[in-house]
Amino acid sequence: MVKKIAAIVVTYNRIEFLKDLINALRNQSRKLDAIIVVNNGSSDGTKEWLSEQKDLIVINQENLGSSGGQHTGFKYAFEQGFDYVWTMDDDVEPAKDCLENLLINLNENRIHAPLRFQANGDVFFNEAISYNLSNPFKSFWNGILSPKDLNQDEIAVTGLTFEGPIFPRQIIEKIGLPDKNFFIYGDDTEYMLRAKKIGAEIYLIKNARLNRKLGVVDRLQDFGWKYYYAVRNLIAINVLHGNLPVRLIRPILYLFLYSIKCKKLSLFKQTVIAFKDGYFYKQ
């Protein structure tokens, strides 16, 4: 039986990137059965442009952040009965054969994701091989993708971002939808940890290429408006998925480490609020 595949794109005020991405999705060597665009309240002409694209399924909503957009897209695709959900933000562009290569060896217990490349053409070494959820005094990140891992065509990982992974319906049915309340940052990490808990296998597919348009900003360092979510969600992930020592101790360590970096009282207060909201986070 031929599987039905829907692509989900979450967009916010990046109309030119979105146009490039939609064009790349339309031209995949394995044709998609649907392209679902979740528009998070864009104000740059995105809504008007999308209204002219008759081959797209468009969902317009208020800005619920990346996680709110993913939640909406997953929910729609699942309710419409699609067998696979291929999801991404608007600032990426898959190679023409990306989806075709992602489908090789894919089954109902596997999640596949493309190898990502930076704007300068270099491989983006960012995926987490594993997480430390048992020792609160060591880093949360046990291992990150490195050049030596590229000797394999399929690379087993634990952490992925919502930049190109494809999910079988059966896994979504077991673990539910992405947590819309994360708003931004960490929703993908938390979702992958849920998948690992039910025994899903997660692989990075070397021959499936996805190009990134933007660089990476460390929101734990720049203290912009996204800093609150970066701190809160990191703590929430440890509370939701760590063992008892991690749940009790690591958030306290995060509070200390981030507090000493604060140079203003307002930032310290923001850190304390983020700690409290993450420590007592409920899904």
DRENLODO-404025 format. One record per residue (C-alpha): residue number from 1; x negated, y negated, z. Coordinates in Angstrom, 3 decimals. Layout:
<nodes>
   nr         X         Y         Z
  NUM         X         Y         Z
...
</nodes>
This chain:
<nodes>
   nr         X         Y         Z
    1     0.000     0.000     0.000
    2    -1.291    -3.461    -0.925
    3    -1.717    -5.621     2.159
    4    -0.189    -9.098     2.343
    5    -2.703   -11.746     3.399
    6    -1.999   -15.283     4.530
    7    -4.630   -17.981     4.982
    8    -4.077   -20.483     7.790
    9    -5.625   -23.944     7.604
   10    -5.388   -26.384    10.494
   11    -5.962   -29.975     9.424
   12    -6.199   -33.426    10.966
   13    -7.202   -36.561     9.037
   14    -9.689   -34.950     6.645
   15    -7.819   -35.117     3.386
   16   -10.858   -34.876     1.092
   17   -12.242   -31.851     2.932
   18    -8.766   -30.325     2.881
   19    -8.475   -30.725    -0.898
   20   -11.796   -28.922    -1.407
   21   -10.766   -26.119     0.924
   22    -7.352   -25.623    -0.694
   23    -9.008   -25.471    -4.093
   24   -11.437   -22.814    -2.805
   25    -8.575   -20.773    -1.362
   26    -6.594   -20.973    -4.583
   27    -9.595   -19.665    -6.503
   28   -10.466   -16.656    -4.341
   29   -11.300   -13.550    -6.378
   30    -8.818   -11.647    -4.197
   31    -5.701   -13.751    -4.512
   32    -3.922   -14.780    -1.344
   33    -0.246   -14.075    -0.808
   34     0.252   -17.377     1.010
   35    -1.670   -20.460     2.101
   36    -0.224   -21.947     5.280
   37    -1.329   -25.458     6.218
   38    -0.636   -26.752     9.716
   39    -0.855   -30.541     9.636
   40    -1.555   -31.888    13.113
   41     0.013   -35.313    12.647
   42    -2.517   -36.657    10.124
   43    -2.236   -40.343     9.259
   44    -4.625   -40.497     6.280
   45    -2.235   -39.490     3.490
   46    -2.510   -35.759     4.178
   47     1.224   -35.321     4.731
   48     2.074   -37.059     1.471
   49    -0.491   -35.056    -0.502
   50     0.703   -31.782     1.000
   51     4.299   -32.575     0.049
   52     3.212   -32.527    -3.617
   53     1.551   -29.070    -3.394
   54     4.335   -26.656    -4.319
   55     2.283   -23.495    -3.827
   56     1.550   -24.200    -0.145
   57     3.551   -23.505     3.003
   58     3.271   -26.686     5.050
   59     4.076   -27.096     8.729
   60     3.967   -30.674     9.977
   61     3.727   -31.166    13.729
   62     2.424   -33.665    16.237
   63    -1.271   -33.439    17.040
   64    -1.518   -30.391    19.307
   65    -5.246   -30.004    18.781
   66    -7.024   -27.191    17.006
   67    -5.638   -24.589    19.398
   68    -2.087   -25.862    18.983
   69    -2.497   -25.706    15.227
   70    -3.879   -22.178    15.313
   71    -1.065   -21.084    17.629
   72     1.534   -22.442    15.210
   73    -0.127   -20.900    12.165
   74    -0.599   -17.467    13.730
   75     2.994   -17.475    14.994
   76     4.423   -18.329    11.586
   77     2.301   -15.777     9.708
   78     3.093   -13.039    12.234
   79     6.832   -13.723    12.157
   80     6.775   -13.655     8.349
   81     5.302   -10.145     8.421
   82     1.859   -10.704     6.915
   83    -0.579    -7.808     7.373
   84    -3.688    -9.987     7.737
   85    -4.238   -13.560     8.892
   86    -7.315   -15.404     7.606
   87    -7.813   -18.593     9.567
   88    -9.990   -21.703     9.421
   89   -10.207   -25.420    10.082
   90   -10.288   -27.970     7.267
   91   -14.046   -28.689     7.299
   92   -15.215   -25.433     5.728
   93   -15.246   -23.956     2.226
   94   -15.378   -20.211     1.481
   95   -17.283   -18.862    -1.501
   96   -15.115   -17.500    -4.300
   97   -15.669   -13.860    -3.267
   98   -15.511   -14.520     0.490
   99   -12.129   -12.903     1.107
  100   -12.916    -9.998    -1.231
  101   -16.044    -9.185     0.767
  102   -14.298    -9.633     4.118
  103   -11.832    -6.909     3.155
  104   -14.512    -4.234     2.677
  105   -14.165    -1.651     5.486
  106   -11.535    -3.786     7.206
  107    -8.941    -1.826     9.167
  108    -6.303    -2.365    11.843
  109    -8.864    -2.272    14.682
  110   -11.434    -4.600    13.122
  111   -11.881    -8.364    12.924
  112   -14.205    -9.549    10.161
  113   -15.754   -12.998     9.792
  114   -17.978   -14.569     7.117
  115   -21.576   -15.604     7.576
  116   -21.548   -19.377     7.914
  117   -23.969   -21.780     6.260
  118   -24.831   -25.351     7.189
  119   -24.541   -28.263     4.785
  120   -28.302   -28.025     4.071
  121   -27.925   -24.408     2.938
  122   -29.417   -22.752     6.031
  123   -27.616   -19.976     7.874
  124   -25.707   -21.289    10.880
  125   -26.901   -19.179    13.812
  126   -24.100   -19.719    16.290
  127   -22.049   -16.551    16.810
  128   -22.322   -14.877    20.205
  129   -23.592   -11.292    20.141
  130   -22.342   -10.850    23.694
  131   -21.233   -12.784    26.770
  132   -22.310   -12.389    30.370
  133   -19.152   -12.063    32.442
  134   -20.672   -10.109    35.326
  135   -23.617   -12.108    36.729
  136   -22.658   -15.681    37.735
  137   -26.294   -16.754    38.124
  138   -27.219   -16.083    34.509
  139   -26.043   -17.815    31.347
  140   -22.579   -17.135    29.968
  141   -24.188   -16.577    26.560
  142   -26.071   -13.261    26.552
  143   -27.280   -13.433    22.991
  144   -26.787   -15.576    19.875
  145   -27.056   -14.529    16.248
  146   -30.680   -14.666    15.044
  147   -32.538   -14.010    11.762
  148   -33.399   -10.433    12.784
  149   -29.682    -9.600    12.860
  150   -29.391   -10.327     9.144
  151   -31.027    -7.004     8.337
  152   -27.540    -5.489     8.625
  153   -24.627    -5.925     6.238
  154   -22.181    -5.784     9.158
  155   -23.313    -7.421    12.394
  156   -21.457    -6.525    15.582
  157   -20.623    -9.646    17.590
  158   -18.342   -10.667    20.434
  159   -17.774   -14.381    19.905
  160   -16.478   -16.071    16.769
  161   -15.032   -19.470    16.007
  162   -11.846   -20.016    14.024
  163   -13.949   -20.696    10.930
  164   -13.055   -17.850     8.638
  165   -12.254   -14.704    10.672
  166    -9.541   -12.387     9.389
  167    -7.245   -10.606    11.842
  168    -5.090    -7.525    11.263
  169    -1.490    -7.764    12.360
  170    -1.915    -4.883    14.813
  171    -4.469    -6.800    16.895
  172    -2.313    -9.932    16.997
  173     0.599    -7.781    18.113
  174    -1.457    -6.451    21.048
  175    -3.159    -9.639    22.268
  176    -0.654   -12.320    21.359
  177    -1.298   -15.768    19.927
  178    -4.168   -18.232    20.500
  179    -3.679   -20.276    23.661
  180    -2.209   -23.584    22.485
  181    -2.937   -25.286    25.810
  182    -6.707   -25.248    25.239
  183    -6.140   -28.114    22.756
  184    -9.725   -28.050    21.480
  185   -12.819   -25.929    22.184
  186   -13.034   -22.393    23.448
  187    -9.648   -21.170    22.237
  188   -11.404   -18.964    19.697
  189   -13.845   -17.592    22.314
  190   -10.991   -16.770    24.666
  191    -9.050   -15.086    21.841
  192   -12.003   -12.890    20.883
  193   -12.454   -11.818    24.501
  194    -8.835   -10.720    24.540
  195    -9.480    -8.726    21.388
  196   -12.548    -7.041    22.898
  197   -10.518    -6.050    25.957
  198    -8.181    -3.942    23.822
  199   -11.091    -2.277    22.030
  200   -11.176    -4.283    18.813
  201   -14.401    -4.235    16.816
  202   -15.685    -7.622    15.659
  203   -18.130    -7.900    12.771
  204   -19.897   -10.664    10.915
  205   -20.003    -9.756     7.200
  206   -23.269   -10.894     5.642
  207   -22.039   -10.894     2.040
  208   -19.002   -13.030     2.834
  209   -20.159   -16.652     2.699
  210   -18.492   -19.710     4.193
  211   -19.967   -23.198     3.925
  212   -19.612   -25.747     6.734
  213   -19.243   -29.441     5.943
  214   -20.088   -31.008     9.318
  215   -22.859   -30.725    11.877
  216   -22.465   -29.679    15.498
  217   -22.056   -32.078    18.404
  218   -22.592   -30.848    21.963
  219   -19.499   -32.148    23.732
  220   -20.986   -31.164    27.075
  221   -23.663   -33.794    26.504
  222   -22.084   -36.725    24.676
  223   -19.355   -37.415    27.267
  224   -16.774   -38.375    24.639
  225   -13.071   -37.735    25.054
  226   -13.542   -34.072    24.178
  227   -15.877   -33.566    27.145
  228   -12.958   -32.854    29.481
  229   -11.740   -29.984    27.296
  230   -15.242   -28.580    26.839
  231   -15.750   -28.356    30.621
  232   -12.224   -27.286    31.545
  233   -11.985   -24.597    28.892
  234   -15.430   -23.134    29.596
  235   -14.492   -22.778    33.256
  236   -11.077   -21.357    32.334
  237   -12.659   -18.694    30.108
  238   -14.885   -17.538    32.965
  239   -11.950   -17.505    35.379
  240    -9.709   -15.597    32.966
  241   -12.246   -12.993    31.827
  242   -15.100   -12.796    34.340
  243   -15.462   -10.335    37.203
  244   -14.798   -11.528    40.745
  245   -18.284   -13.050    41.378
  246   -18.127   -14.907    38.066
  247   -14.615   -16.181    38.734
  248   -15.538   -17.444    42.195
  249   -19.104   -18.698    41.775
  250   -19.834   -19.765    38.197
  251   -17.233   -22.601    38.107
  252   -18.858   -24.080    41.211
  253   -22.235   -23.942    39.503
  254   -20.788   -25.659    36.421
  255   -19.311   -28.381    38.613
  256   -22.719   -29.036    40.156
  257   -24.651   -28.936    36.863
  258   -22.301   -31.258    34.992
  259   -21.839   -33.617    37.941
  260   -25.543   -34.377    38.246
  261   -25.582   -35.423    34.574
  262   -22.859   -38.004    35.136
  263   -24.199   -41.554    35.180
  264   -20.855   -43.195    35.865
  265   -18.289   -42.629    38.577
  266   -15.570   -42.296    35.939
  267   -17.444   -39.390    34.324
  268   -17.903   -37.701    37.679
  269   -14.167   -37.995    38.335
  270   -13.458   -36.552    34.880
  271   -15.774   -33.622    35.629
  272   -14.021   -32.905    38.937
  273   -10.612   -32.972    37.249
  274   -11.858   -30.663    34.484
  275   -13.276   -28.285    37.105
  276   -10.009   -28.209    39.050
  277    -7.868   -27.709    35.953
  278   -10.136   -24.930    34.659
  279   -10.521   -23.177    38.016
  280    -6.766   -22.919    38.456
  281    -5.956   -22.404    34.780
  282    -2.948   -20.234    33.946
  283    -2.073   -18.880    30.530
</nodes>
